[in-house]
Amino acid sequence: MLDGLVRHVVRSFKARTGANTAMVVCIPIAALAGLFALTFLSWAFYLWLGDLYGPVTAALFVAGIYLVIAAAALIWLAVARRRTIETARAELAAAPGWAVDPTLLTVGLQFGRALGWRKLLPLAVAGVLAIGLSRQASRARQSST
């Protein structure tokens, strides 16, 4: 019954943030392993270059290598994020809205009958307005990007 709502919320979150499983798993692992590896490799490389060309030249060269690695990682992350956003937006556009789910509508009708329509009517109107305003805001965000 609420599966459609949960799927809709997850897709909306992905469309807004670009978060995906690869980011959640790979970023911490890569950061930790990279930190240890780069610490030891950098020190060894710096010492070796320092013996050959002097400490200042060795430090600049090692720093340049780190800048290239950081730039490549940021470009890869930006491409993966953009791809995730596009995929999530396409899924949101293709999937029917969670409010159209027949089981959810049936439950809503039964809830309305049990509590009485006069008590639920202001709440239902507020809910419809909130959904309409949130969709309008999301369309405005999509058109601005």
C-alpha positions as CSV (number, residue, x, y, z in Angstrom):
1,M,0.0,0.0,0.0
2,L,2.7,2.5,1.0
3,D,5.3,1.0,-1.4
4,G,4.4,3.5,-4.0
5,L,4.8,6.4,-1.6
6,V,8.2,5.1,-0.4
7,R,9.4,4.7,-4.0
8,H,8.2,8.2,-4.8
9,V,10.1,9.7,-1.8
10,V,13.3,7.8,-2.7
11,R,13.1,8.9,-6.3
12,S,12.5,12.4,-5.3
13,F,15.5,12.3,-2.9
14,K,17.7,10.9,-5.7
15,A,16.5,13.5,-8.1
16,R,17.3,16.4,-5.7
17,T,20.6,15.2,-4.3
18,G,22.0,12.8,-6.8
19,A,22.8,10.3,-4.0
20,N,23.3,6.7,-5.1
21,T,24.7,3.5,-3.6
22,A,28.1,3.9,-5.2
23,M,28.6,7.2,-3.5
24,V,27.6,5.9,-0.1
25,V,29.9,2.8,-0.3
26,C,32.8,4.0,-2.4
27,I,33.5,7.4,-0.9
28,P,34.4,6.3,2.6
29,I,36.3,3.2,1.4
30,A,38.3,5.2,-1.1
31,A,39.0,7.9,1.3
32,L,40.4,5.7,4.0
33,A,42.4,3.4,1.7
34,G,43.6,6.4,-0.3
35,L,44.7,8.2,2.9
36,F,46.9,5.3,4.0
37,A,48.3,4.6,0.6
38,L,49.0,8.2,-0.3
39,T,50.7,8.9,3.1
40,F,53.3,6.2,2.7
41,L,53.7,6.5,-1.1
42,S,54.0,10.3,-0.9
43,W,56.6,10.2,1.8
44,A,58.7,7.6,-0.1
45,F,58.3,9.5,-3.4
46,Y,59.1,12.8,-1.8
47,L,62.3,11.4,-0.2
48,W,63.4,9.9,-3.5
49,L,62.7,13.1,-5.5
50,G,64.3,15.2,-2.7
51,D,67.5,13.2,-3.2
52,L,67.5,13.8,-6.9
53,Y,66.2,17.4,-7.3
54,G,66.1,19.0,-3.9
55,P,63.3,19.3,-1.3
56,V,61.4,22.3,-2.9
57,T,61.1,20.8,-6.3
58,A,60.1,17.4,-4.9
59,A,57.4,19.1,-2.8
60,L,56.0,21.0,-5.7
61,F,55.9,17.9,-7.9
62,V,54.1,15.8,-5.3
63,A,51.6,18.5,-4.7
64,G,51.0,18.7,-8.5
65,I,50.3,15.0,-8.6
66,Y,47.7,15.4,-5.8
67,L,46.0,18.2,-7.6
68,V,45.6,16.1,-10.8
69,I,44.2,13.2,-8.7
70,A,41.7,15.5,-6.9
71,A,40.6,17.1,-10.2
72,A,40.0,13.7,-11.8
73,A,38.0,12.5,-8.7
74,L,35.8,15.6,-8.7
75,I,35.1,15.3,-12.4
76,W,34.1,11.6,-12.0
77,L,31.9,12.5,-9.0
78,A,30.1,15.3,-11.0
79,V,29.5,13.0,-13.9
80,A,28.1,10.2,-11.7
81,R,25.9,12.7,-9.8
82,R,24.5,14.2,-13.0
83,R,23.7,10.7,-14.4
84,T,21.9,9.8,-11.1
85,I,19.8,12.9,-11.2
86,E,18.9,12.3,-14.9
87,T,17.9,8.7,-14.2
88,A,15.9,9.6,-11.1
89,R,14.0,12.4,-13.0
90,A,13.3,10.0,-15.8
91,E,11.9,7.4,-13.4
92,L,9.8,10.1,-11.7
93,A,8.4,11.2,-15.0
94,A,7.6,7.6,-16.1
95,A,6.2,6.3,-12.9
96,P,2.6,7.2,-11.9
97,G,2.3,9.4,-8.9
98,W,1.8,7.7,-5.5
99,A,-1.4,9.6,-5.0
100,V,-3.0,7.8,-8.0
101,D,-2.4,4.4,-6.4
102,P,-5.8,2.6,-6.2
103,T,-5.1,0.9,-2.9
104,L,-4.1,4.2,-1.3
105,L,-7.3,5.9,-2.6
106,T,-9.4,3.0,-1.2
107,V,-7.8,3.3,2.2
108,G,-8.4,7.1,2.0
109,L,-12.1,6.6,1.2
110,Q,-12.5,4.1,4.1
111,F,-10.7,6.5,6.4
112,G,-13.1,9.3,5.3
113,R,-16.1,7.2,5.9
114,A,-14.9,6.1,9.3
115,L,-14.2,9.7,10.6
116,G,-16.7,11.6,8.6
117,W,-16.2,13.8,5.6
118,R,-17.0,17.1,7.4
119,K,-14.0,16.6,9.7
120,L,-11.6,15.5,6.9
121,L,-12.6,17.9,4.2
122,P,-10.4,20.8,5.4
123,L,-7.5,18.4,5.9
124,A,-7.9,16.9,2.4
125,V,-8.0,20.4,0.8
126,A,-4.8,21.4,2.6
127,G,-3.2,18.1,1.4
128,V,-4.2,18.7,-2.2
129,L,-2.9,22.2,-2.0
130,A,0.4,21.1,-0.5
131,I,0.9,18.5,-3.2
132,G,0.1,21.0,-5.9
133,L,2.5,23.6,-4.5
134,S,5.3,21.0,-4.1
135,R,4.9,19.8,-7.7
136,Q,4.9,23.4,-8.9
137,A,8.1,24.1,-7.0
138,S,9.8,21.0,-8.3
139,R,8.9,21.9,-11.9
140,A,10.3,25.4,-11.3
141,R,13.6,23.8,-10.0
142,Q,13.8,21.5,-12.9
143,S,13.3,24.2,-15.5
144,S,15.9,26.4,-13.8
145,T,18.6,23.6,-14.0
